[in-house]
């Protein structure tokens, strides 16, 4: 049973290994997922949500972020190179997550059946409620359903970017938004027509 909705005062974003190497070998169409991750970063920036991005072998092989994502990376975002598939097993990342003082984590990136799976379970072991943005995760594996089922059975909460956005907004009344969000309300309307985005491919 899912205990609560996303709370903008308690939630942080964890972007795992959204690196050119993984985008290049992902299963399925890249553009629908890439545009959603781009919008996620924009949303985190505009709402000043805490964000941690992790990278696996960025210099040697896999790169940092694609230029499209670099352009919208939040000013408050932190970056960490990790050696473990479960980012919570990396001491520096684990300590950074603790310092955010969040109780909820939104997870996106790659790969669904490896680092996303292990890190989501790791976040739960730290006591966080985990919301997996299924349309913002990807993998080279053609059959990612077992990994998703395993996470959901463990208590990870399935979510999408659209669901996240509207839970954070919670109203169509601009005047009811937090004062620091009101100046960006028109930008939200311009960039977050999420119903118009190209559809992602269902996970088999």
C-alpha positions in Angstrom: 0.0 0.0 0.0 1.4 3.4 -1.0 1.6 5.7 2.0 1.7 9.1 0.5 2.0 11.4 -2.5 5.2 13.2 -3.5 5.8 16.1 -1.1 7.8 19.0 -2.6 9.2 19.7 0.8 10.5 16.2 1.4 11.6 14.9 -2.0 14.9 14.8 -3.9 15.9 13.6 -7.3 18.5 10.9 -8.0 19.6 10.8 -11.7 21.7 7.6 -12.1 24.2 7.2 -15.0 22.3 9.1 -17.7 25.5 9.0 -19.7 26.1 9.0 -23.5 27.3 5.4 -23.4 24.1 4.1 -21.9 21.9 6.2 -24.2 23.8 4.8 -27.1 23.0 1.2 -26.2 19.5 1.6 -24.8 16.7 -0.7 -25.9 13.9 1.2 -27.7 13.6 4.7 -29.0 15.8 7.3 -27.3 14.0 10.5 -27.9 10.8 9.9 -25.8 12.9 9.1 -22.7 15.5 11.7 -23.3 13.0 14.5 -23.6 11.4 13.3 -20.3 14.7 13.3 -18.5 15.4 16.8 -19.9 12.0 18.0 -18.5 12.8 16.4 -15.2 16.0 18.3 -14.8 14.2 21.6 -15.8 11.5 20.9 -13.2 14.1 20.1 -10.5 15.9 23.4 -11.4 12.8 25.6 -11.4 11.4 24.1 -8.1 14.9 24.0 -6.5 14.5 20.3 -5.7 17.6 18.7 -4.3 19.3 16.6 -7.0 22.2 14.2 -7.1 23.6 12.8 -10.4 25.9 9.8 -10.5 28.3 8.7 -13.1 30.1 5.4 -13.9 33.6 5.6 -15.5 32.8 9.0 -17.0 36.3 9.9 -18.1 37.5 6.5 -19.4 34.5 5.3 -21.3 31.0 6.5 -20.7 31.1 10.3 -20.6 29.2 12.7 -18.5 25.8 14.0 -19.5 24.7 14.5 -23.2 24.9 18.2 -24.1 21.2 18.4 -24.2 21.0 17.5 -20.5 24.0 19.5 -19.5 22.3 22.7 -20.7 19.4 22.2 -18.2 21.3 20.6 -15.3 20.1 22.3 -12.1 22.3 24.9 -10.5 21.8 23.2 -7.1 22.6 19.7 -8.6 25.5 17.6 -7.2 27.6 15.2 -9.2 29.4 12.1 -8.0 31.5 9.4 -9.7 30.6 6.1 -8.2 32.2 2.7 -8.3 29.3 0.6 -7.1 26.1 -0.4 -9.0 24.1 0.5 -5.8 24.9 4.2 -5.4 24.0 3.9 -1.7 27.0 1.6 -1.3 29.3 4.4 -2.3 30.2 6.3 0.9 30.3 9.7 -0.7 27.0 9.4 -2.4 25.4 7.8 0.7 26.5 10.7 2.9 25.4 13.3 0.3 21.9 11.7 0.3 21.8 11.8 4.1 22.8 15.5 4.1 19.8 16.4 1.8 17.5 15.5 4.7 14.8 14.1 2.4 12.4 11.3 3.1 11.4 10.7 -0.5 13.5 10.1 -3.6 12.5 10.3 -7.3 14.7 7.9 -9.3 15.6 8.2 -13.0 18.4 7.1 -15.4 20.1 3.9 -16.3 20.1 1.0 -16.3 16.7 -0.2 -15.1 17.8 -3.7 -14.3 21.2 -2.9 -12.8 22.0 0.4 -11.1 18.4 1.6 -11.0 17.3 -1.6 -9.4 20.1 -1.8 -6.9 20.1 1.9 -6.0 16.3 1.9 -5.5 16.6 -1.0 -3.1 19.5 0.8 -1.4 17.5 4.0 -1.0 14.7 2.0 0.7 17.3 0.4 3.0 18.2 4.0 4.1 14.5 4.6 5.0 13.5 6.6 2.0 10.2 6.3 0.1 11.2 5.7 -3.5 9.2 6.8 -6.6 10.5 5.3 -9.8 9.9 7.4 -12.9 9.4 4.4 -15.2 9.2 6.6 -18.3 12.6 8.3 -17.3 14.5 5.1 -16.9 16.1 2.9 -19.6 18.3 -0.1 -20.3 20.0 -2.1 -23.0 18.0 -5.2 -21.8 15.0 -6.2 -23.9 13.2 -7.7 -21.0 13.3 -5.3 -18.1 10.0 -6.4 -16.5 11.5 -8.7 -13.9 13.6 -5.8 -12.5 10.5 -3.6 -12.3 8.4 -6.3 -10.7 11.2 -6.9 -8.1 11.3 -3.2 -7.2 7.6 -2.8 -7.0 7.2 -5.9 -4.9 9.8 -4.5 -2.5 7.8 -1.3 -2.1 9.2 1.0 -4.7 6.3 3.2 -6.0 5.7 3.2 -9.8 5.4 6.8 -11.1 5.7 8.8 -14.3 7.0 12.3 -15.1 3.4 13.5 -15.7 2.2 12.1 -12.3 5.2 13.7 -10.5 4.6 17.1 -12.1 0.9 17.2 -11.3 1.5 16.0 -7.7 4.0 18.8 -7.2 1.7 21.4 -8.8 -1.4 20.1 -7.0 -3.6 22.9 -8.4 -4.5 24.8 -11.6 -4.9 28.0 -9.6 -1.6 29.9 -10.0 -2.4 32.1 -7.0 -2.4 29.0 -4.8 1.1 28.0 -5.8 4.0 28.7 -3.4 5.2 32.3 -3.9 8.6 31.3 -5.3 6.8 29.2 -8.0 4.4 31.8 -9.2 6.8 33.7 -11.4 7.5 30.4 -13.3 3.9 29.4 -13.8 3.9 30.5 -17.4 7.1 28.5 -18.1 5.4 25.4 -16.6 2.5 25.8 -18.9 4.8 26.3 -21.9 7.2 23.4 -21.3 5.1 20.8 -19.4 2.5 19.9 -21.9 3.3 16.4 -21.0 0.3 14.9 -22.7 1.9 16.0 -26.0 5.2 14.3 -25.6 6.0 11.3 -27.9 4.9 8.1 -26.2 7.5 5.8 -24.5 7.5 2.1 -25.4 5.9 -0.2 -22.9 8.3 -2.4 -20.9 8.1 -6.0 -21.8 
